[in-house]
Each structure stands twice: as structure tokens, then as C-alpha cells.
Amino acid sequence: MLQNTLLRRASAATPLLRRAMSTEAASGSMTLNFNLPHETIYSEAQVSQVIVPGAAGEYGVTADHVPLVAQLKPGVLQILHEGSSEAEKYFVAGGWSITHPGSKTDISCPEAVKVDDLDSAAVTSGFEAAKTAFASAESGSLAQAEAQVEMEVNKSMGAAIGISLG
């Protein structure tokens, strides 16, 4: 009896598992909303895929993706538009991604800048300034924590434009 119940539950979950574990790109487009506190970058935009720098790892969202809420880490958010093989890339400092049923994803970030607009000299200078602030701050202080966050964000920006910061 228990075995029959488990088999029924497993077979009922199979379509969901197939959908959640699919490696095939979904056909069609999805709706993207991409917002900053001071600007809406995309509102109800139709795109083919979004590659998200999730705190638990990078992942792609396509049409019919399972609902998901994810915290973003500093990294590159990639948007693939219909008919284009080149991704539009934004560096995001963090934020949240919420994928809803019905092929709709909302991305909210405190800051975002196009990767092409990042200045390597400014990123390097920001990293060095944060590194100095970290070294001179009292151990365990708020100032040291803020400097550490600033170092990590600048390090991630550097990685987005191909420079390695120590």
C-alpha cells in the first residue's frame, strides 16, 4: 500500500521534475522587468533569456521557468534578446530576482551599470582605496565591514571587465 502511494506521488511529480531539471531552452519569449530605485531599465520587455548572478550560483531563466526567488551577488546580469546571439550585459551590485509563473521575471537591484561603461582605472582605484580603508579600520568595526563589501564589489567589477584584483 505504501509502495503504491509513493509510486503514484512520484509519477505525478515527474512532469514537474522534468520541467525543473530541463537542460533544453524553452521556446518563445519571457517578460522581463528590470528596476533600480531611480530608474526602470526594462518594463514588460520580451526577451529570450536572462542569465542571473545568483548568490547560490549563476543560472539562466527562459520561458516557462519554474517560479524562483533568488538573492543576487555582485556580478554580471546577461540579457539575451530575441534574434540576437550577443548578450546585453549589466554589472549588478546585488539585489533580487523573482521568477513568476507565466514566464515573467522581475529583477530589482540597488545599482546596475552596463559592463561596457565600466572604467578599469576607476575600478582599480576603488579597490585600492577600499583595501586601504579595510587595513586601517578597527578589526570587526562597521568601517571595516563596509570596506570589505567595497573591495568585493570592485573585485567583481574587475572580473566583469577582465582584470584581476588581489
N, CA, C and O atoms as a DFTB+ gen file, in Angstrom:
664 C
 N C O
     1  1       0.830      -1.193       0.000
     2  2       0.000       0.000       0.000
     3  2       0.871       1.252       0.000
     4  3       0.664       2.153      -0.813
     5  1       1.846       1.312       0.909
     6  2       2.739       2.469       0.966
     7  2       3.515       2.603      -0.338
     8  3       3.718       3.711      -0.834
     9  1       3.949       1.465      -0.893
    10  2       4.709       1.492      -2.148
    11  2       3.851       2.066      -3.275
    12  3       4.350       2.850      -4.082
    13  1       2.570       1.692      -3.346
    14  2       1.673       2.216      -4.379
    15  2       1.481       3.721      -4.226
    16  3       1.463       4.450      -5.218
    17  1       1.339       4.186      -2.988
    18  2       1.178       5.623      -2.733
    19  2       2.420       6.377      -3.181
    20  3       2.309       7.417      -3.830
    21  1       3.599       5.869      -2.846
    22  2       4.840       6.529      -3.251
    23  2       4.989       6.545      -4.765
    24  3       5.419       7.549      -5.333
    25  1       4.640       5.446      -5.425
    26  2       4.730       5.393      -6.882
    27  2       3.779       6.395      -7.532
    28  3       4.143       7.045      -8.512
    29  1       2.559       6.526      -6.996
    30  2       1.602       7.496      -7.541
    31  2       2.141       8.908      -7.375
    32  3       2.064       9.708      -8.307
    33  1       2.690       9.233      -6.199
    34  2       3.241      10.571      -5.963
    35  2       4.439      10.833      -6.865
    36  3       4.580      11.931      -7.404
    37  1       5.292       9.850      -7.031
    38  2       6.476      10.030      -7.882
    39  2       6.074      10.257      -9.334
    40  3       6.640      11.118     -10.007
    41  1       5.099       9.490      -9.820
    42  2       4.691       9.663     -11.218
    43  2       3.949      10.982     -11.407
    44  3       4.038      11.577     -12.481
    45  1       3.227      11.452     -10.407
    46  2       2.560      12.753     -10.502
    47  2       3.570      13.891     -10.523
    48  3       3.315      14.926     -11.138
    49  1       4.706      13.722      -9.867
    50  2       5.726      14.764      -9.801
    51  2       6.656      14.756     -11.008
    52  3       7.404      15.714     -11.207
    53  1       6.629      13.712     -11.808
    54  2       7.557      13.586     -12.930
    55  2       7.513      14.771     -13.892
    56  3       8.581      15.262     -14.258
    57  1       6.335      15.270     -14.332
    58  2       6.359      16.431     -15.237
    59  2       7.016      17.647     -14.588
    60  3       7.746      18.377     -15.258
    61  1       6.775      17.873     -13.323
    62  2       7.384      18.993     -12.622
    63  2       8.896      18.822     -12.553
    64  3       9.639      19.777     -12.777
    65  1       9.357      17.604     -12.244
    66  2      10.794      17.356     -12.188
    67  2      11.430      17.540     -13.562
    68  3      12.515      18.110     -13.676
    69  1      10.762      17.064     -14.592
    70  2      11.290      17.232     -15.935
    71  2      11.425      18.720     -16.255
    72  3      12.428      19.146     -16.827
    73  1      10.419      19.505     -15.885
    74  2      10.421      20.938     -16.148
    75  2      11.496      21.630     -15.326
    76  3      12.191      22.511     -15.832
    77  1      11.642      21.239     -14.051
    78  2      12.617      21.887     -13.176
    79  2      14.040      21.523     -13.551
    80  3      14.948      22.328     -13.342
    81  1      14.262      20.348     -14.092
    82  2      15.607      19.869     -14.367
    83  2      15.952      19.926     -15.853
    84  3      16.969      19.366     -16.262
    85  1      15.142      20.580     -16.661
    86  2      15.366      20.595     -18.092
    87  2      16.634      21.341     -18.459
    88  3      16.934      22.397     -17.901
    89  1      17.374      20.781     -19.403
    90  2      18.570      21.452     -19.919
    91  2      18.282      22.060     -21.287
    92  3      19.140      22.727     -21.866
    93  1      17.088      21.836     -21.801
    94  2      16.723      22.382     -23.098
    95  2      16.172      23.791     -22.916
    96  3      15.454      24.063     -21.954
    97  1      16.508      24.678     -23.836
    98  2      15.973      26.033     -23.797
    99  2      14.499      25.973     -24.177
   100  3      14.109      25.246     -25.091
   101  1      13.699      26.738     -23.472
   102  2      12.277      26.789     -23.773
   103  2      12.062      27.606     -25.042
   104  3      12.826      28.522     -25.345
   105  1      11.014      27.259     -25.775
   106  2      10.720      28.049     -26.967
   107  2       9.894      29.254     -26.545
   108  3       9.172      29.208     -25.550
   109  1      10.006      30.317     -27.303
   110  2       9.228      31.505     -27.007
   111  2      10.002      32.497     -26.164
   112  3      11.177      32.311     -25.846
   113  1       9.303      33.544     -25.820
   114  2       9.950      34.603     -25.060
   115  2       9.386      34.681     -23.651
   116  3       8.362      34.080     -23.326
   117  1      10.079      35.430     -22.848
   118  2       9.650      35.672     -21.472
   119  2       9.571      37.179     -21.266
   120  3      10.125      37.949     -22.050
   121  1       8.886      37.592     -20.220
   122  2       8.746      39.010     -19.892
   123  2       9.729      39.374     -18.800
   124  3       9.829      38.686     -17.784
   125  1      10.462      40.475     -19.019
   126  2      11.458      40.932     -18.059
   127  2      11.123      42.331     -17.573
   128  3      10.844      43.233     -18.363
   129  1      11.158      42.493     -16.255
   130  2      11.106      43.805     -15.606
   131  2      12.415      43.951     -14.848
   132  3      12.742      43.107     -14.013
   133  1      13.168      45.009     -15.127
   134  2      14.479      45.228     -14.524
   135  2      14.480      46.652     -13.978
   136  3      14.448      47.624     -14.733
   137  1      14.518      46.755     -12.645
   138  2      14.350      48.051     -11.995
   139  2      15.451      48.370     -11.002
   140  3      15.961      47.492     -10.307
   141  1      15.805      49.647     -10.952
   142  2      16.685      50.220      -9.943
   143  2      15.837      51.205      -9.144
   144  3      14.763      51.587      -9.608
   145  1      16.275      51.624      -7.975
   146  2      15.457      52.575      -7.208
   147  2      15.161      53.877      -7.973
   148  3      14.107      54.482      -7.775
   149  1      16.068      54.300      -8.825
   150  2      15.932      55.582      -9.522
   151  2      15.641      55.449     -11.021
   152  3      15.533      56.457     -11.719
   153  1      15.514      54.213     -11.521
   154  2      15.355      54.028     -12.961
   155  2      14.748      52.669     -13.273
   156  3      15.044      51.672     -12.614
   157  1      13.894      52.649     -14.289
   158  2      13.393      51.393     -14.835
   159  2      14.164      51.126     -16.115
   160  3      14.076      51.902     -17.067
   161  1      14.916      50.039     -16.146
   162  2      15.699      49.702     -17.336
   163  2      14.821      48.975     -18.346
   164  3      14.855      49.288     -19.536
   165  1      14.029      48.000     -17.879
   166  2      13.080      47.301     -18.740
   167  2      11.761      47.148     -18.005
   168  3      11.716      46.834     -16.816
   169  1      10.691      47.379     -18.748
   170  2       9.347      47.175     -18.216
   171  2       8.559      46.361     -19.239
   172  3       8.308      46.819     -20.354
   173  1       8.176      45.159     -18.848
   174  2       7.409      44.257     -19.709
   175  2       8.133      43.977     -21.031
   176  3       7.486      43.819     -22.067
   177  1       9.459      43.915     -21.002
   178  2      10.242      43.628     -22.207
   179  2      10.199      42.143     -22.536
   180  3      10.281      41.302     -21.640
   181  1      10.073      41.824     -23.796
   182  2      10.095      40.435     -24.252
   183  2      11.536      40.070     -24.602
   184  3      12.131      40.671     -25.495
   185  1      12.092      39.090     -23.903
   186  2      13.461      38.634     -24.121
   187  2      13.453      37.110     -24.216
   188  3      12.477      36.461     -23.842
   189  1      14.562      36.543     -24.725
   190  2      14.602      35.081     -24.836
   191  2      15.196      34.421     -23.600
   192  3      14.815      33.302     -23.258
   193  1      16.140      35.107     -22.914
   194  2      16.757      34.511     -21.733
   195  2      17.430      35.590     -20.897
   196  3      17.870      36.616     -21.415
   197  1      17.501      35.336     -19.587
   198  2      18.241      36.182     -18.660
   199  2      19.159      35.249     -17.866
   200  3      18.710      34.239     -17.324
   201  1      20.445      35.596     -17.802
   202  2      21.395      34.827     -17.007
   203  2      21.693      35.653     -15.765
   204  3      22.190      36.775     -15.855
   205  1      21.383      35.083     -14.604
   206  2      21.359      35.792     -13.330
   207  2      22.543      35.380     -12.451
   208  3      22.821      34.190     -12.308
   209  1      23.248      36.364     -11.857
   210  2      24.328      36.033     -10.917
   211  2      23.754      35.787      -9.517
   212  3      23.842      36.649      -8.644
   213  1      23.177      34.625      -9.317
   214  2      22.561      34.299      -8.035
   215  2      23.596      34.073      -6.947
   216  3      24.712      33.633      -7.222
   217  1      23.225      34.376      -5.718
   218  2      24.136      34.178      -4.586
   219  2      24.528      32.706      -4.446
   220  3      25.617      32.394      -3.965
   221  1      23.639      31.804      -4.865
   222  2      23.935      30.369      -4.788
   223  2      24.539      29.838      -6.080
   224  3      24.803      28.642      -6.196
   225  1      24.759      30.718      -7.051
   226  2      25.339      30.327      -8.327
   227  2      24.611      30.968      -9.487
   228  3      23.443      31.341      -9.373
   229  1      25.300      31.092     -10.595
   230  2      24.719      31.680     -11.798
   231  2      23.705      30.716     -12.393
   232  3      23.926      29.505     -12.393
   233  1      22.583      31.247     -12.906
   234  2      21.578      30.395     -13.540
   235  2      20.865      31.170     -14.642
   236  3      20.829      32.400     -14.637
   237  1      20.301      30.423     -15.581
   238  2      19.572      31.020     -16.685
   239  2      18.077      30.877     -16.505
   240  3      17.592      29.879     -15.970
   241  1      17.348      31.896     -16.962
   242  2      15.888      31.878     -16.913
   243  2      15.381      32.029     -18.344
   244  3      15.772      32.953     -19.058
   245  1      14.510      31.113     -18.752
   246  2      13.877      31.177     -20.067
   247  2      12.368      31.084     -19.869
   248  3      11.879      30.989     -18.743
   249  1      11.646      31.113     -20.976
   250  2      10.192      30.968     -20.908
   251  2       9.836      29.667     -20.182
   252  3      10.514      28.653     -20.345
   253  1       8.794      29.706     -19.399
   254  2       8.270      28.546     -18.654
   255  2       9.193      28.051     -17.543
   256  3       9.086      26.900     -17.121
   257  1      10.089      28.900     -17.071
   258  2      10.963      28.524     -15.951
   259  2      10.099      28.354     -14.693
   260  3       9.086      29.034     -14.535
   261  1      10.499      27.463     -13.822
   262  2       9.766      27.284     -12.569
   263  2       9.891      28.548     -11.725
   264  3      10.907      29.238     -11.807
   265  1       8.880      28.866     -10.918
   266  2       8.973      30.040     -10.042
   267  2      10.178      29.920      -9.104
   268  3      10.496      28.839      -8.609
   269  1      10.834      31.054      -8.875
   270  2      12.062      31.051      -8.100
   271  2      12.316      32.451      -7.547
   272  3      12.112      33.447      -8.241
   273  1      12.757      32.517      -6.307
   274  2      13.212      33.772      -5.705
   275  2      14.679      33.576      -5.376
   276  3      15.053      32.595      -4.734
   277  1      15.523      34.524      -5.825
   278  2      16.958      34.385      -5.594
   279  2      17.581      35.728      -5.243
   280  3      17.269      36.758      -5.840
   281  1      18.466      35.685      -4.265
   282  2      19.271      36.855      -3.957
   283  2      20.401      36.921      -4.978
   284  3      20.963      35.894      -5.358
   285  1      20.731      38.128      -5.420
   286  2      21.813      38.305      -6.383
   287  2      23.087      38.679      -5.665
   288  3      23.061      39.381      -4.654
   289  1      24.209      38.205      -6.193
   290  2      25.521      38.614      -5.697
   291  2      26.082      39.612      -6.707
   292  3      25.584      39.690      -7.830
   293  1      27.104      40.374      -6.333
   294  2      27.723      41.247      -7.322
   295  2      28.228      40.409      -8.498
   296  3      28.948      39.428      -8.313
   297  1      27.843      40.807      -9.696
   298  2      28.241      40.054     -10.878
   299  2      27.575      40.585     -12.123
   300  3      27.009      41.678     -12.122
   301  1      27.645      39.809     -13.184
   302  2      27.131      40.229     -14.484
   303  2      25.769      39.595     -14.748
   304  3      25.624      38.372     -14.731
   305  1      24.778      40.442     -14.991
   306  2      23.446      40.033     -15.405
   307  2      23.431      40.110     -16.929
   308  3      23.735      41.155     -17.503
   309  1      23.077      39.006     -17.582
   310  2      23.087      38.965     -19.046
   311  2      21.667      38.820     -19.567
   312  3      20.896      37.981     -19.100
   313  1      21.337      39.658     -20.546
   314  2      20.004      39.643     -21.151
   315  2      20.159      39.300     -22.627
   316  3      20.836      40.009     -23.372
   317  1      19.524      38.202     -23.042
   318  2      19.554      37.800     -24.449
   319  2      18.226      38.169     -25.088
   320  3      17.165      37.705     -24.672
   321  1      18.308      39.006     -26.099
   322  2      17.112      39.460     -26.801
   323  2      16.789      38.512     -27.951
   324  3      17.673      37.833     -28.475
   325  1      15.529      38.471     -28.333
   326  2      15.086      37.632     -29.443
   327  2      15.903      37.950     -30.692
   328  3      16.076      39.117     -31.043
   329  1      16.404      36.918     -31.359
   330  2      17.109      37.086     -32.617
   331  2      18.535      37.595     -32.499
   332  3      19.177      37.866     -33.514
   333  1      19.047      37.731     -31.266
   334  2      20.416      38.216     -31.081
   335  2      21.241      37.144     -30.376
   336  3      20.773      36.508     -29.432
   337  1      22.461      36.952     -30.841
   338  2      23.330      35.967     -30.192
   339  2      24.236      36.634     -29.155
   340  3      24.881      35.946     -28.364
   341  1      24.288      37.961     -29.154
   342  2      25.132      38.712     -28.227
   343  2      24.295      39.185     -27.032
   344  3      23.253      39.815     -27.213
   345  1      24.746      38.884     -25.828
   346  2      24.010      39.264     -24.623
   347  2      24.284      40.721     -24.265
   348  3      25.401      41.214     -24.425
   349  1      23.257      41.395     -23.783
   350  2      23.407      42.724     -23.207
   351  2      23.828      42.492     -21.753
   352  3      23.155      41.761     -21.026
   353  1      24.932      43.105     -21.323
   354  2      25.492      42.793     -20.013
   355  2      25.477      44.006     -19.093
   356  3      25.884      45.107     -19.465
   357  1      24.982      43.759     -17.856
   358  2      24.978      44.773     -16.808
   359  2      25.733      44.233     -15.605
   360  3      25.571      43.070     -15.238
   361  1      26.557      45.074     -14.991
   362  2      27.132      44.701     -13.709
   363  2      26.119      45.122     -12.655
   364  3      25.686      46.274     -12.632
   365  1      25.736      44.185     -11.773
   366  2      24.809      44.487     -10.680
   367  2      25.541      44.287      -9.363
   368  3      26.342      43.364      -9.219
   369  1      25.261      45.154      -8.410
   370  2      25.941      45.097      -7.118
   371  2      25.270      44.128      -6.150
   372  3      25.790      43.882      -5.061
   373  1      24.141      43.585      -6.530
   374  2      23.354      42.695      -5.681
   375  2      21.894      42.894      -6.042
   376  3      21.584      43.471      -7.084
   377  1      21.005      42.427      -5.197
   378  2      19.574      42.618      -5.436
   379  2      18.811      41.312      -5.351
   380  3      19.227      40.366      -4.682
   381  1      17.666      41.284      -6.058
   382  2      16.775      40.123      -6.022
   383  2      16.223      39.836      -7.404
   384  3      15.996      40.750      -8.196
   385  1      16.009      38.569      -7.686
   386  2      15.345      38.123      -8.900
   387  2      14.164      37.263      -8.481
   388  3      14.302      36.336      -7.683
   389  1      13.002      37.587      -9.031
   390  2      11.793      36.816      -8.731
   391  2      11.205      36.347     -10.056
   392  3      10.778      37.155     -10.880
   393  1      11.189      35.029     -10.251
   394  2      10.598      34.450     -11.453
   395  2       9.214      33.935     -11.072
   396  3       9.061      33.106     -10.176
   397  1       8.215      34.452     -11.780
   398  2       6.812      34.127     -11.515
   399  2       6.313      33.086     -12.515
   400  3       6.927      32.883     -13.563
   401  1       5.199      32.427     -12.192
   402  2       4.569      31.579     -13.207
   403  2       4.179      32.457     -14.399
   404  3       3.953      33.656     -14.236
   405  1       4.100      31.881     -15.567
   406  2       3.690      32.649     -16.738
   407  2       4.852      33.354     -17.426
   408  3       4.647      34.340     -18.133
   409  1       6.072      32.856     -17.226
   410  2       7.251      33.361     -17.946
   411  2       7.531      34.841     -17.694
   412  3       7.805      35.595     -18.628
   413  1       7.462      35.247     -16.444
   414  2       7.726      36.643     -16.087
   415  2       8.772      36.687     -14.976
   416  3       8.650      35.984     -13.973
   417  1       9.808      37.521     -15.162
   418  2      10.860      37.672     -14.160
   419  2      11.040      39.139     -13.824
   420  3      11.130      39.988     -14.711
   421  1      11.092      39.426     -12.527
   422  2      11.349      40.775     -12.018
   423  2      12.738      40.785     -11.394
   424  3      13.067      39.924     -10.579
   425  1      13.546      41.763     -11.781
   426  2      14.870      41.927     -11.194
   427  2      14.936      43.316     -10.600
   428  3      14.646      44.309     -11.268
   429  1      15.323      43.374      -9.333
   430  2      15.432      44.642      -8.616
   431  2      16.816      44.723      -8.001
   432  3      17.220      43.852      -7.231
   433  1      17.545      45.788      -8.351
   434  2      18.923      45.958      -7.888
   435  2      19.119      47.379      -7.358
   436  3      18.503      48.318      -7.862
   437  1      19.971      47.541      -6.349
   438  2      20.248      48.896      -5.871
   439  2      21.056      49.701      -6.883
   440  3      20.915      50.921      -6.963
   441  1      21.903      49.024      -7.656
   442  2      22.727      49.680      -8.668
   443  2      22.975      48.715      -9.816
   444  3      23.060      47.503      -9.617
   445  1      23.090      49.267     -11.023
   446  2      23.467      48.479     -12.192
   447  2      24.101      49.428     -13.194
   448  3      23.690      50.581     -13.324
   449  1      25.105      48.930     -13.900
   450  2      25.773      49.717     -14.943
   451  2      26.129      48.775     -16.073
   452  3      26.511      47.630     -15.831
   453  1      26.007      49.249     -17.314
   454  2      26.403      48.414     -18.443
   455  2      27.884      48.094     -18.316
   456  3      28.691      48.969     -18.005
   457  1      28.232      46.848     -18.556
   458  2      29.620      46.412     -18.436
   459  2      30.525      47.254     -19.337
   460  3      31.647      47.583     -18.953
   461  1      30.048      47.601     -20.522
   462  2      30.837      48.420     -21.448
   463  2      31.158      49.802     -20.884
   464  3      32.105      50.447     -21.335
   465  1      30.383      50.263     -19.906
   466  2      30.591      51.592     -19.316
   467  2      31.525      51.576     -18.106
   468  3      31.842      52.633     -17.562
   469  1      31.969      50.391     -17.679
   470  2      32.884      50.315     -16.535
   471  2      34.276      50.798     -16.943
   472  3      34.776      50.454     -18.014
   473  1      34.885      51.592     -16.085
   474  2      36.222      52.151     -16.320
   475  2      37.218      51.356     -15.482
   476  3      37.138      51.356     -14.254
   477  1      38.156      50.678     -16.141
   478  2      39.095      49.820     -15.420
   479  2      39.949      50.617     -14.427
   480  3      40.259      50.109     -13.350
   481  1      40.331      51.835     -14.760
   482  2      41.131      52.650     -13.844
   483  2      40.320      52.993     -12.590
   484  3      40.843      52.946     -11.476
   485  1      39.052      53.335     -12.776
   486  2      38.201      53.671     -11.628
   487  2      37.954      52.442     -10.747
   488  3      37.914      52.556      -9.522
   489  1      37.791      51.277     -11.364
   490  2      37.573      50.039     -10.609
   491  2      38.819      49.706      -9.786
   492  3      38.721      49.375      -8.605
   493  1      39.986      49.798     -10.419
   494  2      41.249      49.516      -9.723
   495  2      41.466      50.505      -8.582
   496  3      41.848      50.109      -7.481
   497  1      41.226      51.773      -8.838
   498  2      41.380      52.810      -7.817
   499  2      40.411      52.586      -6.651
   500  3      40.790      52.733      -5.490
   501  1      39.167      52.234      -6.962
   502  2      38.179      51.958      -5.920
   503  2      38.567      50.773      -5.065
   504  3      38.380      50.785      -3.848
   505  1      39.112      49.738      -5.710
   506  2      39.558      48.555      -4.975
   507  2      40.708      48.918      -4.037
   508  3      40.705      48.522      -2.871
   509  1      41.681      49.661      -4.532
   510  2      42.840      50.034      -3.713
   511  2      42.425      50.918      -2.539
   512  3      42.939      50.755      -1.432
   513  1      41.506      51.847      -2.767
   514  2      41.018      52.713      -1.686
   515  2      40.291      51.888      -0.623
   516  3      40.472      52.113       0.574
   517  1      39.475      50.938      -1.062
   518  2      38.753      50.084      -0.107
   519  2      39.720      49.191       0.663
   520  3      39.530      48.944       1.854
   521  1      40.747      48.711      -0.013
   522  2      41.761      47.868       0.632
   523  2      42.495      48.651       1.721
   524  3      42.749      48.118       2.802
   525  1      42.834      49.901       1.446
   526  2      43.490      50.769       2.427
   527  2      42.561      51.050       3.605
   528  3      42.987      51.008       4.759
   529  1      41.294      51.336       3.313
   530  2      40.315      51.597       4.374
   531  2      40.126      50.363       5.251
   532  3      40.007      50.469       6.471
   533  1      40.098      49.193       4.616
   534  2      39.948      47.938       5.365
   535  2      41.125      47.742       6.320
   536  3      40.933      47.410       7.489
   537  1      42.350      47.951       5.813
   538  2      43.552      47.740       6.624
   539  2      43.647      48.718       7.789
   540  3      44.168      48.369       8.849
   541  1      43.149      49.935       7.605
   542  2      43.274      50.949       8.655
   543  2      42.092      50.961       9.633
   544  3      42.157      51.626      10.667
   545  1      41.023      50.239       9.320
   546  2      39.844      50.220      10.197
   547  2      40.064      49.282      11.380
   548  3      40.838      48.327      11.314
   549  1      39.362      49.589      12.453
   550  2      39.424      48.735      13.647
   551  2      38.813      47.376      13.319
   552  3      37.762      47.292      12.682
   553  1      39.481      46.319      13.760
   554  2      39.033      44.958      13.495
   555  2      37.601      44.749      13.996
   556  3      37.289      45.037      15.151
   557  1      36.743      44.250      13.118
   558  2      35.359      43.960      13.484
   559  2      34.439      45.167      13.453
   560  3      33.261      45.047      13.790
   561  1      34.944      46.326      13.058
   562  2      34.132      47.551      13.060
   563  2      33.242      47.629      11.819
   564  3      33.442      46.905      10.844
   565  1      32.259      48.523      11.879
   566  2      31.382      48.785      10.751
   567  2      32.204      49.302       9.568
   568  3      31.955      48.914       8.427
   569  1      33.172      50.166       9.830
   570  2      34.023      50.712       8.771
   571  2      34.776      49.598       8.048
   572  3      34.921      49.636       6.827
   573  1      35.250      48.615       8.795
   574  2      35.972      47.512       8.174
   575  2      35.021      46.655       7.327
   576  3      35.386      46.209       6.239
   577  1      33.813      46.430       7.825
   578  2      32.826      45.647       7.074
   579  2      32.439      46.363       5.781
   580  3      32.325      45.734       4.729
   581  1      32.236      47.681       5.860
   582  2      31.890      48.448       4.660
   583  2      33.034      48.409       3.642
   584  3      32.796      48.282       2.441
   585  1      34.262      48.519       4.120
   586  2      35.429      48.462       3.226
   587  2      35.531      47.082       2.574
   588  3      35.885      46.975       1.400
   589  1      35.224      46.038       3.325
   590  2      35.276      44.690       2.774
   591  2      34.243      44.508       1.661
   592  3      34.537      43.916       0.623
   593  1      33.032      45.021       1.886
   594  2      31.992      44.953       0.854
   595  2      32.450      45.718      -0.388
   596  3      32.287      45.238      -1.510
   597  1      33.020      46.902      -0.187
   598  2      33.508      47.716      -1.300
   599  2      34.613      46.985      -2.077
   600  3      34.651      47.041      -3.307
   601  1      35.505      46.305      -1.361
   602  2      36.552      45.526      -2.036
   603  2      35.936      44.424      -2.886
   604  3      36.332      44.237      -4.037
   605  1      34.976      43.695      -2.337
   606  2      34.352      42.584      -3.063
   607  2      33.603      43.068      -4.301
   608  3      33.664      42.433      -5.354
   609  1      32.899      44.187      -4.177
   610  2      32.167      44.722      -5.335
   611  2      33.148      45.147      -6.420
   612  3      32.942      44.838      -7.594
   613  1      34.216      45.856      -6.043
   614  2      35.213      46.270      -7.035
   615  2      35.928      45.073      -7.651
   616  3      36.244      45.084      -8.841
   617  1      36.182      44.052      -6.857
   618  2      36.811      42.829      -7.372
   619  2      35.889      42.166      -8.407
   620  3      36.354      41.700      -9.447
   621  1      34.590      42.128      -8.118
   622  2      33.622      41.550      -9.058
   623  2      33.506      42.396     -10.326
   624  3      33.389      41.852     -11.424
   625  1      33.538      43.722     -10.182
   626  2      33.518      44.586     -11.365
   627  2      34.763      44.340     -12.210
   628  3      34.685      44.267     -13.437
   629  1      35.915      44.213     -11.546
   630  2      37.147      43.925     -12.267
   631  2      37.041      42.627     -13.047
   632  3      37.456      42.565     -14.204
   633  1      36.491      41.590     -12.431
   634  2      36.330      40.302     -13.105
   635  2      35.406      40.451     -14.330
   636  3      35.611      39.795     -15.352
   637  1      34.385      41.322     -14.212
   638  2      33.448      41.523     -15.321
   639  2      34.122      42.150     -16.535
   640  3      33.680      41.938     -17.664
   641  1      35.190      42.920     -16.315
   642  2      35.886      43.556     -17.438
   643  2      37.257      42.945     -17.709
   644  3      38.033      43.474     -18.506
   645  1      37.552      41.828     -17.043
   646  2      38.753      41.072     -17.345
   647  2      40.008      41.497     -16.622
   648  3      41.110      41.204     -17.085
   649  1      39.870      42.193     -15.477
   650  2      41.060      42.500     -14.700
   651  2      40.998      41.783     -13.360
   652  3      39.929      41.647     -12.764
   653  1      42.147      41.331     -12.895
   654  2      42.205      40.575     -11.655
   655  2      42.709      41.495     -10.540
   656  3      43.789      42.076     -10.640
   657  1      41.921      41.613      -9.498
   658  2      42.288      42.438      -8.346
   659  2      42.515      41.538      -7.147
   660  3      41.696      40.670      -6.844
   661  1      43.633      41.749      -6.468
   662  2      44.082      40.881      -5.411
   663  2      43.355      40.870      -4.179
   664  3      43.715      40.138      -3.256
